[in-house]
Amino acid sequence: MFISAKAYFSNKIDYNKTVLIRAETALPQEFIRIYKKNVVAITPKKTGALRRSIITQASGNQANISWRSRYARAQNEGGHNGAVYRNYTTPGTGAHFANIAYKKTMAQMPAVVRELGLTK
């Protein structure tokens, strides 16, 4: 389910009722799902280790995406120590893959939000 909301009632000593409404959304999980789909295809691949090193976590209203690989940052920046990467082994991959996938995912999110019935 995309959104859930629950009402909680608790008795106080004076028997007044307190209502707590908690709404949860799966939007961070949807962002992660779409982002991973977008980023894997454009992540540089020689052995596939960089693609396999993606770590995702949805917590509350946040989505965290990172890479375990020690060279992920250098690959995303297009080089390190003054060297510039130019020869990528897989066509369509290259520098700034994390940023490109982020922009593509953000452009797709309004349609996802509409599709899930959060806006018209």
Sequence and secondary structure as in RCSB ss.txt:
>XXXX:A:sequence
MFISAKAYFSNKIDYNKTVLIRAETALPQEFIRIYKKNVVAITPKKTGALRRSIITQASGNQANISWRSRYARAQ
NEGGHNGAVYRNYTTPGTGAHFANIAYKKTMAQMPAVVRELGLTK
>XXXX:A:secstr
  EEEEEEEEE TT  EEEEEEEEE HHHHHHHHHHHHHHHHS  SSSHHHHTEEEEEETTEEEEEE  TTHHHH
HHTEETTEE    SSTT  TTHHHHHHHHHHHHHHHHHHHTTS  
